[in-house]
Amino acid sequence: MMPQQDQKKDHFQGKTALRHIAEVRAGGISAARETHGAEAPGPFFAFLDAFREAAILFACALLVFDAFELLTEQKIALGVSFLVGWGFWKGARGAALAWSRLQRIHRVAAEEKEEIESNRPQEREELVALYGEKGFSGPLLDKVVDVLMADQDRLLRVMLQEEMGLRLEENPHPLVQGLFAAAGVVASVIVLLPFAIGCSSQVVMICSTALVACMGSVFARLEKNDVIPAFLWNGMLAAVTLVLVRTCTEIFV
């Protein structure tokens, strides 16, 4: 039976260093990923996503209010009240999820720090494998590994970034994430409110669809995806959603 100390040190669990690194990278990327559903990481992405959602909700609310033949002032008051609550929810949700993501990253960092302190020989093997992949070899590889192993804080940062694939500099403060999400809702209302005051619900539907399509294309451009398909798909989904809401109101009201 393997001694307890050896079991503690053998965190490769019988795998090669490269195989261990591949598995840890997969887990690290999963831990760093934000669980925002459609909302991508980053304050500006949160702003765009909240803007799109608010545009659709604003148009849907006006369609429902229009079916009950409410006065324009009543429609606007109800719609704005609803979106104020929605803006608070989006901001609080964005902040809470960003905080949850930071907590997971802190947990991963604490686990990696413990490994560095208790399994230094195998951490060195991982560094040799990592930088061997990058093309280092011979005395140069040994020197690079020695330099990294000499500073524990630097070693921890390198292992989090290189082994686990975490991007430590791309983690905004949770409050910033939440504020940008709430700002997206406010901006959407500000853009659509003049159309709701002076135009028919059909015009608001068209404007909302156009806004969703444009925000979708900006979203795609920032993610380096195809812009035109994103524009078309976002616009089509928004249009179908609004048509369904209008159809339902005509059937039930």
Backbone hydrogen bonds, N-H to C=O, Kabsch-Sander energy under -0.5 kcal/mol:
donor,donor_aa,acceptor,acceptor_aa,energy
7,Q,3,P,-2.1
8,K,4,Q,-1.9
9,K,5,Q,-1.7
10,D,6,D,-2.0
11,H,9,K,-2.0
13,Q,10,D,-0.8
15,K,12,F,-1.4
20,H,16,T,-2.4
21,I,17,A,-2.3
22,A,18,L,-2.3
23,E,19,R,-2.0
24,V,20,H,-2.4
25,R,21,I,-2.7
26,A,22,A,-1.7
27,G,23,E,-1.9
28,G,24,V,-2.8
29,I,25,R,-2.7
30,S,26,A,-1.8
31,A,27,G,-2.0
32,A,28,G,-1.8
33,R,29,I,-1.2
36,H,34,E,-1.4
39,E,36,H,-2.3
40,A,38,A,-0.6
46,A,42,G,-2.1
47,F,43,P,-2.2
48,L,44,F,-2.4
49,D,45,F,-2.5
50,A,46,A,-2.3
51,F,47,F,-2.3
52,R,48,L,-2.2
53,E,49,D,-2.3
54,A,50,A,-2.6
55,A,51,F,-2.1
56,I,52,R,-1.9
57,L,53,E,-2.7
58,F,54,A,-2.8
59,A,55,A,-1.9
60,C,56,I,-2.7
61,A,57,L,-2.7
62,L,58,F,-2.1
63,L,59,A,-2.2
64,V,60,C,-2.2
65,F,61,A,-2.7
66,D,62,L,-2.6
67,A,63,L,-1.5
68,F,64,V,-0.9
68,F,65,F,-0.6
69,E,66,D,-1.5
70,L,65,F,-1.4
75,K,71,L,-2.6
76,I,72,T,-2.5
77,A,73,E,-2.4
78,L,74,Q,-2.7
79,G,75,K,-2.8
80,V,76,I,-2.9
81,S,77,A,-2.2
82,F,78,L,-2.5
83,L,79,G,-2.2
84,V,80,V,-2.0
85,G,81,S,-1.8
86,W,82,F,-2.1
87,G,83,L,-2.7
88,F,84,V,-2.1
89,W,85,G,-2.2
90,K,86,W,-2.8
91,G,87,G,-2.3
92,A,88,F,-2.8
93,R,89,W,-2.8
94,G,90,K,-2.5
95,A,91,G,-2.2
96,A,92,A,-2.5
97,L,93,R,-2.5
98,A,94,G,-2.1
99,W,95,A,-2.3
100,S,96,A,-2.2
101,R,97,L,-2.1
102,L,98,A,-2.2
103,Q,99,W,-2.3
104,R,100,S,-1.9
105,I,101,R,-2.1
106,H,102,L,-2.6
107,R,103,Q,-2.2
108,V,104,R,-2.4
109,A,105,I,-2.5
110,A,106,H,-2.4
111,E,107,R,-2.3
112,E,108,V,-2.4
113,K,109,A,-2.4
114,E,110,A,-2.0
115,E,111,E,-1.9
116,I,112,E,-2.4
117,E,113,K,-2.0
118,S,114,E,-1.8
119,N,115,E,-2.7
123,E,119,N,-2.1
124,R,120,R,-2.2
125,E,121,P,-1.6
126,E,122,Q,-2.0
127,L,123,E,-2.2
128,V,124,R,-2.5
129,A,125,E,-2.4
130,L,126,E,-2.9
131,Y,127,L,-2.8
132,G,128,V,-1.7
133,E,129,A,-1.7
134,K,130,L,-0.8
135,G,132,G,-1.2
136,F,131,Y,-2.2
140,L,137,S,-0.8
141,L,137,S,-0.9
142,D,138,G,-1.9
143,K,139,P,-2.4
144,V,140,L,-2.4
145,V,141,L,-2.4
146,D,142,D,-2.4
147,V,143,K,-2.4
148,L,144,V,-2.2
149,M,145,V,-2.5
150,A,146,D,-1.2
151,D,147,V,-0.5
151,D,148,L,-0.9
152,Q,150,A,-0.5
155,L,151,D,-2.5
156,L,152,Q,-2.5
157,R,153,D,-2.0
158,V,154,R,-2.5
159,M,155,L,-2.6
160,L,156,L,-2.3
161,Q,157,R,-2.1
162,E,158,V,-3.6
163,E,158,V,-0.7
163,E,159,M,-1.0
164,M,159,M,-1.5
166,L,160,L,-2.3
168,L,166,L,-0.8
170,E,167,R,-1.5
171,N,168,L,-0.6
176,V,173,H,-0.6
177,Q,173,H,-2.2
178,G,174,P,-2.5
179,L,175,L,-2.7
180,F,176,V,-2.2
181,A,177,Q,-1.8
182,A,178,G,-2.4
183,A,179,L,-2.5
184,G,180,F,-1.7
185,V,181,A,-1.2
186,V,182,A,-2.1
187,A,183,A,-2.8
188,S,184,G,-1.9
189,V,185,V,-2.1
190,I,186,V,-2.4
191,V,187,A,-2.1
192,L,188,S,-2.2
193,L,189,V,-2.6
196,A,192,L,-2.0
197,I,193,L,-1.9
198,G,194,P,-2.2
199,C,195,F,-1.9
204,V,200,S,-1.7
205,M,201,S,-2.3
206,I,202,Q,-2.1
207,C,203,V,-2.7
208,S,204,V,-2.9
209,T,205,M,-2.4
210,A,206,I,-2.3
211,L,207,C,-2.5
212,V,208,S,-2.6
213,A,209,T,-2.3
214,C,210,A,-2.4
215,M,211,L,-2.9
216,G,212,V,-2.3
217,S,213,A,-1.9
218,V,214,C,-2.2
219,F,215,M,-2.6
220,A,216,G,-2.3
221,R,217,S,-2.4
222,L,218,V,-2.4
223,E,219,F,-1.6
224,K,221,R,-1.1
225,N,220,A,-3.3
230,A,226,D,-1.1
231,F,227,V,-2.5
232,L,228,I,-2.5
233,W,229,P,-2.9
234,N,230,A,-2.5
235,G,231,F,-2.2
236,M,232,L,-2.7
237,L,233,W,-2.7
238,A,234,N,-2.3
239,A,235,G,-2.5
240,V,236,M,-2.7
241,T,237,L,-2.2
242,L,238,A,-2.3
243,V,239,A,-2.4
244,L,240,V,-2.5
245,V,241,T,-2.1
246,R,242,L,-2.5
247,T,243,V,-2.7
248,C,244,L,-2.5
249,T,245,V,-2.2
250,E,246,R,-2.1
251,I,247,T,-2.0
252,F,248,C,-2.8
253,V,249,T,-2.0
